[in-house]
Amino acid sequence: MSGNQKVVEACGACGRQYDVTHLPRGGRVRCACGSTLEVRHVEPHAPRTLRCSNCGGNLVDGARKCEYCAAQISLREQRLDAVCPACFARCSSGARHCMECGVRIEPQALFALAEGQTCPRCAGELRDRVVGNTHVIECAACGGLWLGTAQFEQLCRRTEAESVAPGTFASGLARVETYERQKYIPCLACKSLMLRRNYAGSSGVVIDACRQHGVWLDSDELERILAFVRGGGLDRARARQVEQLNAAKRLATPPLTGDVPRADARWELGAHIGLSVLLDLFGD
């Protein structure tokens, strides 16, 4: 299996689909339904075109289009760059259903929490929690939350569109002490120490983030971030970023007079903007 291909496997009991790319073969995952899923990393095989990848309906042998939804059937035109989490046939990353077994492919696989994995902040027990349409990993002791990168971005967008009510993610658990928050903690997926940064550059909420996998938010940080978003904080952050980029362009433009700007001034502003973009990784 390709080293950079996302590996998704389904729970045999309930069908929930988990991203297990970061886990070794034989690793065990606790499913939200209470079952245990063993990571298999099965080698994918070429699919037999038995189901429509658009609607999941049965296909007549040799058919060129689906008789249910009229979608065109052509393996040649598809990029088979993903794998079905149920039967492990290759499929398109944009497919809604596997063309071999017909299982519905979730657009966003759940993060697979390894059995026995503990909270990176306090070593407490981690558990799955579903809030509305959002699946999160929560510490039962300190109330910290883990969200994948795509989950976090989508949640902020939904909040900006006023579809997430205030207080939705309140944990009701004890607030983490300030000195504990200042420690660098490892990513739940890759175990590398995460960056600590001010969300959107001006929210005042310093979060722990892994560029590749997601964010860890202490007990009250998600609600504070969503309040910042509801108050127009992302709009202000975007406007500030545009101003900084425009300033950089003006500084990079050769002067019309004979005066030559200091080279270190250009470098300093460029470095500041580069750092700002890094810190605003999840801000847009």
C-alpha positions as CSV (number, residue, x, y, z in Angstrom):
1,M,0.0,0.0,0.0
2,S,1.3,3.5,-0.9
3,G,3.0,5.1,2.0
4,N,1.1,8.4,1.6
5,Q,-2.4,6.9,1.0
6,K,-4.9,7.4,3.8
7,V,-6.0,4.1,5.3
8,V,-9.6,3.9,6.5
9,E,-11.2,0.8,8.1
10,A,-14.7,0.2,9.3
11,C,-15.9,-1.2,12.6
12,G,-17.4,-4.7,12.0
13,A,-20.1,-4.1,14.6
14,C,-21.6,-0.7,13.7
15,G,-19.9,0.3,10.4
16,R,-18.3,3.5,11.7
17,Q,-15.3,4.4,9.6
18,Y,-11.9,5.3,11.1
19,D,-8.7,6.8,9.8
20,V,-6.1,4.3,11.0
21,T,-3.2,5.6,8.9
22,H,-1.2,6.5,12.0
23,L,-1.6,3.1,13.6
24,P,0.4,-0.1,13.0
25,R,-1.0,-3.3,11.7
26,G,-2.5,-5.2,14.6
27,G,-3.1,-2.1,16.6
28,R,-6.5,-2.0,18.5
29,V,-9.0,0.8,18.3
30,R,-11.9,1.5,20.7
31,C,-15.0,2.2,18.6
32,A,-17.7,4.6,19.9
33,C,-20.1,1.7,19.9
34,G,-18.0,-0.1,22.5
35,S,-16.5,-2.7,20.1
36,T,-12.8,-3.1,19.5
37,L,-11.4,-2.8,16.0
38,E,-8.1,-4.5,15.0
39,V,-6.2,-2.6,12.4
40,R,-5.6,-4.8,9.4
41,H,-3.9,-2.6,6.7
42,V,-5.2,-5.0,4.0
43,E,-3.6,-4.6,0.6
44,P,-6.3,-3.1,-1.7
45,H,-7.4,-4.9,-4.8
46,A,-8.8,-3.7,-8.2
47,P,-12.6,-3.2,-7.9
48,R,-15.2,-5.2,-9.8
49,T,-17.8,-2.7,-11.0
50,L,-20.9,-4.1,-9.2
51,R,-22.3,-0.9,-7.7
52,C,-22.7,2.7,-8.8
53,S,-20.2,4.8,-7.0
54,N,-22.7,7.7,-7.0
55,C,-25.8,6.1,-5.5
56,G,-24.7,2.6,-4.5
57,G,-27.3,0.9,-6.7
58,N,-26.7,-2.5,-8.4
59,L,-25.3,-2.3,-11.9
60,V,-26.2,-4.5,-14.8
61,D,-23.2,-6.3,-16.2
62,G,-21.6,-4.3,-19.0
63,A,-23.8,-1.2,-18.4
64,R,-22.4,2.2,-19.3
65,K,-24.6,4.1,-16.9
66,C,-26.5,3.5,-13.7
67,E,-30.2,2.8,-14.3
68,Y,-31.1,4.4,-11.0
69,C,-29.3,7.8,-11.1
70,A,-28.0,7.8,-14.7
71,A,-24.4,8.4,-13.6
72,Q,-21.9,7.3,-16.2
73,I,-19.9,4.2,-15.4
74,S,-16.3,4.3,-16.5
75,L,-13.3,2.9,-14.6
76,R,-11.0,4.5,-17.1
77,E,-12.2,8.0,-16.2
78,Q,-11.9,7.5,-12.4
79,R,-8.8,8.2,-10.2
80,L,-8.7,5.1,-8.0
81,D,-6.8,6.9,-5.3
82,A,-8.7,5.7,-2.2
83,V,-9.6,2.3,-0.7
84,C,-13.0,1.1,0.5
85,P,-13.0,0.8,4.3
86,A,-15.2,-2.4,4.2
87,C,-14.0,-4.6,1.3
88,F,-10.7,-2.8,0.6
89,A,-11.4,-2.5,-3.1
90,R,-9.8,0.6,-4.7
91,C,-12.1,3.5,-5.3
92,S,-12.2,7.2,-6.2
93,S,-11.5,9.6,-3.3
94,G,-14.7,11.4,-4.3
95,A,-16.9,8.3,-4.5
96,R,-20.0,8.2,-2.3
97,H,-20.3,4.4,-2.4
98,C,-17.8,1.6,-3.1
99,M,-18.4,0.3,-6.6
100,E,-17.8,-3.3,-5.5
101,C,-19.7,-3.8,-2.1
102,G,-21.8,-0.7,-2.2
103,V,-21.0,0.6,1.3
104,R,-21.5,4.3,1.8
105,I,-18.1,6.0,2.1
106,E,-18.1,8.7,4.7
107,P,-16.6,12.0,3.5
108,Q,-14.6,12.4,6.7
109,A,-13.3,9.3,8.5
110,L,-13.3,9.4,12.3
111,F,-9.9,9.7,14.1
112,A,-8.9,6.2,15.4
113,L,-8.1,6.3,19.1
114,A,-5.7,3.5,19.9
115,E,-6.7,1.3,22.8
116,G,-5.1,2.4,26.0
117,Q,-4.1,5.9,24.7
118,T,-4.3,8.5,27.4
119,C,-4.7,12.3,27.6
120,P,-1.6,14.1,26.5
121,R,-2.2,16.9,29.1
122,C,-3.1,15.0,32.3
123,A,-2.8,11.2,31.3
124,G,-6.5,10.8,32.0
125,E,-8.8,8.4,30.2
126,L,-9.8,9.4,26.6
127,R,-13.3,8.7,25.3
128,D,-15.3,9.3,22.1
129,R,-17.9,12.0,22.3
130,V,-20.4,13.0,19.6
131,V,-21.8,16.5,19.9
132,G,-24.4,17.3,17.2
133,N,-22.7,16.3,13.9
134,T,-19.1,16.6,15.4
135,H,-17.1,13.6,16.6
136,V,-14.4,14.5,19.1
137,I,-12.0,12.8,21.5
138,E,-12.5,14.0,25.0
139,C,-10.5,13.5,28.2
140,A,-12.8,12.3,31.0
141,A,-10.6,13.9,33.6
142,C,-9.7,17.4,32.4
143,G,-12.2,18.0,29.6
144,G,-9.6,18.6,26.9
145,L,-10.7,17.9,23.3
146,W,-8.9,16.5,20.2
147,L,-10.3,17.5,16.8
148,G,-8.8,16.7,13.4
149,T,-7.7,19.5,11.2
150,A,-10.7,19.3,8.8
151,Q,-13.1,18.9,11.8
152,F,-11.8,22.0,13.4
153,E,-11.9,24.1,10.3
154,Q,-15.4,23.0,9.5
155,L,-16.6,23.7,13.0
156,C,-15.2,27.2,12.8
157,R,-16.9,27.8,9.4
158,R,-20.2,26.5,10.8
159,T,-19.9,28.8,13.8
160,E,-19.2,31.7,11.5
161,A,-22.4,30.8,9.7
162,E,-24.2,30.8,13.1
163,S,-25.1,27.1,13.0
164,V,-23.4,26.2,16.2
165,A,-25.1,27.4,19.4
166,P,-23.2,28.9,22.3
167,G,-22.4,26.4,25.0
168,T,-22.6,23.4,22.7
169,F,-19.1,22.1,23.6
170,A,-19.0,23.1,27.3
171,S,-17.6,20.2,29.3
172,G,-18.5,21.2,32.8
173,L,-15.2,19.7,34.0
174,A,-12.5,21.5,36.1
175,R,-10.3,24.1,34.3
176,V,-6.8,23.0,33.6
177,E,-4.2,25.0,35.7
178,T,-2.2,27.6,33.8
179,Y,1.1,26.0,34.5
180,E,-0.1,22.7,33.0
181,R,-1.3,24.4,29.9
182,Q,2.2,25.8,29.2
183,K,3.7,22.4,28.7
184,Y,4.3,21.1,25.2
185,I,2.3,18.0,24.5
186,P,2.5,15.3,21.8
187,C,0.1,14.9,18.9
188,L,-2.3,12.0,19.4
189,A,-1.5,10.7,15.9
190,C,2.3,11.1,15.2
191,K,3.5,11.7,18.8
192,S,5.6,14.7,17.8
193,L,5.4,17.7,20.1
194,M,2.8,20.2,18.9
195,L,3.1,23.9,18.3
196,R,1.7,26.3,20.8
197,R,0.2,29.4,19.2
198,N,-2.4,32.1,19.5
199,Y,-5.4,31.0,17.3
200,A,-5.9,33.5,14.4
201,G,-3.1,35.6,15.8
202,S,-5.4,37.7,18.0
203,S,-7.9,35.5,19.8
204,G,-5.9,35.3,23.0
205,V,-6.4,31.5,23.0
206,V,-3.1,29.6,22.8
207,I,-3.8,26.2,21.4
208,D,-1.7,23.1,20.7
209,A,-1.6,22.1,17.0
210,C,-0.1,19.5,14.8
211,R,0.2,20.9,11.2
212,Q,-0.7,17.5,9.7
213,H,-3.2,15.9,12.1
214,G,-5.2,18.3,14.3
215,V,-5.5,20.3,17.5
216,W,-5.7,19.8,21.2
217,L,-8.0,22.2,23.1
218,D,-8.0,22.4,26.9
219,S,-11.4,22.4,28.7
220,D,-12.6,25.9,27.9
221,E,-10.6,26.8,24.8
222,L,-13.0,25.6,22.1
223,E,-15.9,27.6,23.6
224,R,-13.6,30.7,23.8
225,I,-12.5,30.2,20.2
226,L,-16.1,29.8,18.9
227,A,-17.0,33.0,20.9
228,F,-14.2,34.8,19.1
229,V,-15.4,33.5,15.7
230,R,-19.0,34.6,16.5
231,G,-17.8,38.1,17.4
232,G,-16.2,38.6,14.0
233,G,-12.7,37.6,15.0
234,L,-11.9,35.7,11.8
235,D,-13.1,38.6,9.6
236,R,-10.7,41.0,11.6
237,A,-7.9,38.4,11.3
238,R,-8.4,38.1,7.5
239,A,-8.4,41.9,7.1
240,R,-5.2,42.2,9.1
241,Q,-3.6,39.5,7.0
242,V,-4.5,41.4,3.8
243,E,-3.1,44.6,5.2
244,Q,0.2,42.8,6.0
245,L,0.4,41.2,2.6
246,N,-0.2,44.6,0.9
247,A,2.5,46.2,3.1
248,A,4.9,43.4,2.1
249,K,4.1,44.1,-1.6
250,R,4.7,47.8,-1.2
251,L,8.0,47.2,0.6
252,A,9.1,44.7,-2.1
253,T,8.4,47.3,-4.9
254,P,11.6,49.1,-6.0
255,P,11.5,52.8,-4.9
256,L,10.9,55.5,-7.5
257,T,13.5,57.7,-6.0
258,G,17.2,57.1,-5.5
259,D,16.7,56.0,-1.9
260,V,17.3,52.3,-1.3
261,P,15.4,50.7,1.6
262,R,17.3,48.7,4.2
263,A,17.6,45.0,3.2
264,D,17.0,44.0,6.8
265,A,13.7,45.9,6.9
266,R,12.4,43.7,4.0
267,W,13.6,40.6,5.7
268,E,12.1,41.5,9.1
269,L,8.6,42.2,7.6
270,G,8.8,39.0,5.4
271,A,9.7,36.9,8.5
272,H,6.9,38.5,10.4
273,I,4.4,37.7,7.7
274,G,5.7,34.1,7.3
275,L,5.3,33.6,11.1
276,S,1.8,35.1,11.0
277,V,0.8,32.6,8.3
278,L,2.2,29.8,10.3
279,L,0.3,30.8,13.4
280,D,-2.9,31.3,11.5
281,L,-2.7,27.8,10.1
282,F,-6.3,27.0,11.1
283,G,-7.6,30.5,11.0
284,D,-9.1,30.7,7.6
